[in-house]
Amino acid sequence: MLTGNSEFNARADLADQAPSYFVTVDGIANTIYATVPVSAAPGTVKLLLGTSRLSPGGINLLEGSWTVARVTLPFHDLAGEASTLFGVGGPSAPVGSWKNRVVTLKGGYRDLAYQFFVTLFTGRVTGLELTADGTTYELELSDTSYLLDGELCTGATETTPATIRGNVVNVLASFLRGVFSTSDPDFPLESVSTDTGSSSAPTGLGIDESVLDIAGMKVERDTWRPDDRVELEIRDPEPAREYLRREFFRTFQARLTILGNGALGFRFNVPALPASAAPAVTLETIERLESWGQLLEDHLNRFRISGDHDPDADPEFEPLYDTDTTEDTDDRTATGETVEYLVESRWLRSTLAGEAIAAELAGRLRQLWLPMPALASVSVNFRQRRIESGDVIAITHPDIPDQRSGVRGVSSRLMTVLRTEPDLIAGRIVLELLDVGLRRYGVISPSSVTGDYSSATETARNTFAFVCNSAEQMGDGSDGYRLI
């Protein structure tokens, strides 16, 4: 979560909201562009900024795809100041180019001092236009996910392929950074090809580490995929976005994340990890429930995962997981449909425990998508701006359906934040939340935790899995657990 401040919280809690905004531009020091005067601002405040518009990005959890979020910043050309700002060839131009320049949008309130405004969006400039009436320049910012629109392994050919072997997250990070090394301190590989005449050295996107959520990627790797190794061969240059979507985000069921500071990362799609310190979101800060719906269109009940890719073979994939459980077949009978999720991975290898990885992937897919989770969307006031994509929150709301109990209302229900969308006009943030509450989940506990459910603390019950009876219930009649 982002850090915050008490001054902003106090304003965000008030019934009357008068949000205001300013932007800072990388390379332009001691000047901010604001909608209203900002007190205690260092340097110059130029009142050129109009009401910004957000085009939210979106994600498809099953397919691992995403769309870029964009913010449009209007700069009114008062006394020609915006023309000077954007006239990159002019003698008074503050910057020589706006392409890919980092711009940060901050939000606050009219009576709030500069230092208490909070970051709402960090992006890079991807567009600049003059409005039809000629009075305003519109600067388009895109979130950092557009940096994946590049090419991988530009030197790879049929006769000089690029090859990589290593931990699956380390492979992803290597492609993002463009750093491929067996001795890298953060994301070391096991082996990597070089330009030898019979092979080519892989190339990546070259994204600067300051733009990447390095710490978050390490946590995801060490929590969920510390021992999962892959091996791949690329014989032609690959478009990065589609290749990584197919081979990493879809196969390994992950989603792209953009933090509030613009840092690019990912999270694996797993049930929300029980967390004793999950931030509480209640009616104190929730403005309204925007929407709720069960993801019936994402229902799955047949899982097939293939690997051992051989581009010279026919067929070029071999089955790694091809099993139907009783749960699968029972669901097909109950729903009257068979919906298959087929993965054909160029990375998974049976020589690198590919069957075990595939079985685990199928199990987690089954846990999430056979019972069909729900998607909830709530508007919260800006006090909750610390919540970021990928966070787990404990939400309490009387109108959100609890499908597990069959009643309306959830209390401290753990949900995963899929994305956050600032509503700049209303001064709120819309949180899109994944609810997998149809089942109860837990993780394996350390040896120090008591194995007795009846005497366990509430925190332990909400965190760790306990053994249930043959009816899949605990001693108090509540649901049994499923291991994550």
C-alpha angles and dihedrals in degrees: 000000000000120000118249143186136239095232092061092044091055092054093044091056094058120103093227110068124194103169120192133184145201136181133217122207124213107243096023108095127197095009131099129182111221144177094224135007112293118209123226092013114158111237125349129351114205115194097214101113120106131192108306124224127215127209101193122220121232139208135212106211097196097046096037092231131136142183125224118256115225136193123201114210116197115211112193112219096231111176087345094293095131090050089055091047094053098033094101093180096049124107092244097042109134093209134029096220138013096199110122092349113159114243125180124205116207129190134205142126135284095256095042121106121238097256093057097057113109131222113256103169137005117192146145126254112258101158143029124184140162115232120245093254090054095232102103140043116215117210115199119211122194125198116248095262088087086072087078090069093099140093132269129213095006093181098050119120138164090267097037107038125177115236132192135178127184148086110336095237091046089054091052092047090049091055092047095049097034089231117128113178139142089213101046108138095220108030110015120182126214095225138351132184123245135201099279104140093260095056141023131227112251119246128204141189098282094223110174114248090235087068094049130081092233095165093049093050091052091051092050091049096047094044101044113010110025095135103029110118128187137185126205142177124202118196099175134031110276129211101245101218096052096037094051091042091055101038102034114014097040100033096044094034101238134145132214117249131199116198124212092261090054095257114155120225144127143239129207116243103247132134111282108280109241106252127185090204099046108144112255117234112191141154087284089079104012111101095188146328104261100188145335131194141153114244095238091154090063095057113140130181106159123061127192124172123182132182142146088105114203113178090198096053132085110244093024098202131063125205115259098169122020105149133133117205126204086251090059096049093043089053092050089055093047096047100033093228141092114212116182127204108203122192121189105185126194089191106051117091130186087217088062097049091275094156092055092047091048092050090051092047091050091049093053092045088053093049093053107034108029092068091037113232124228130244120219128185123198134177114226130181120255091267086085094054088116090074112098139187109285096028121130114226134185106230127194119189131148096218103048108102117243100210094184093063098027095235136109116257137048128217121204090338109176111234134169120238107232095181143341124224121192114219096209097186097051094036094237138116123229114216119201108207134193113217116195092169096132086090137036117240136192141167130233109275129226117254091258092070118092115248092215110101094194093059098035120114120252089249091054091047090052093047112036134050118245127195113261132200126265090273089061092247135120123236092268092054095256123133122282123244136259117210115239 
